[in-house]
Amino acid sequence: MLDRRLNQDDDRGLAQGVLDNKRTESQFFLLLETLSGQPPDNDPTIGYHSLPAHHLSLALHYPLSILVGQIDHAASSEIPASTSLLAQAYPCDIHPIAIRTLSQPTIYGPGGTRSTKPQSSSGMVLHRLGVECRSKKELLTKCETSDGKISIKSQFVEKPKTVHDSSLTLMYVSDKETDSLLLNPMELKTVKISF
């Protein structure tokens, strides 16, 4: 199901059989759920995962990154044991896909040298999960779902100066400042946050 091994050309540009597959370790979760009754508004949501299924999927796709340092190193004593950039947790049904520092335009110098400096702003992509609500499974963590409305400025410890709605790729940024976003199920939104 995961790996295929061919002895002949598959007409995908290699012009030879694929015989150098590597063994890879895969991890799966099998989640069995029972659903209760009819959907509340005759809107079939069986195509969506339940909230516990979404969270298991996110745990597989975005594993926790643990950074290890030497205790006896001089710089390690200055690093706090833990830190959080968030003032509060995101609602269970909103997934922060990415937050990236934006950069100023690249300056090209003599001899092809490039210089790119960071801006004091970031782009953040949010996704509201579409959820099957009839599952009887409970989440392992305590968190609340939302009605799709999220206040961006109250999410961070260091309050942003401005938040602007944007196109998904941050190519077009709205002139109008916003404090909160309203996301429909399965919707992606991008905002530009200036600190």
Order of alpha helices (4+ residues) and beta strands (2+ residues): alpha-beta-beta-beta-beta-beta-beta-beta-beta-beta
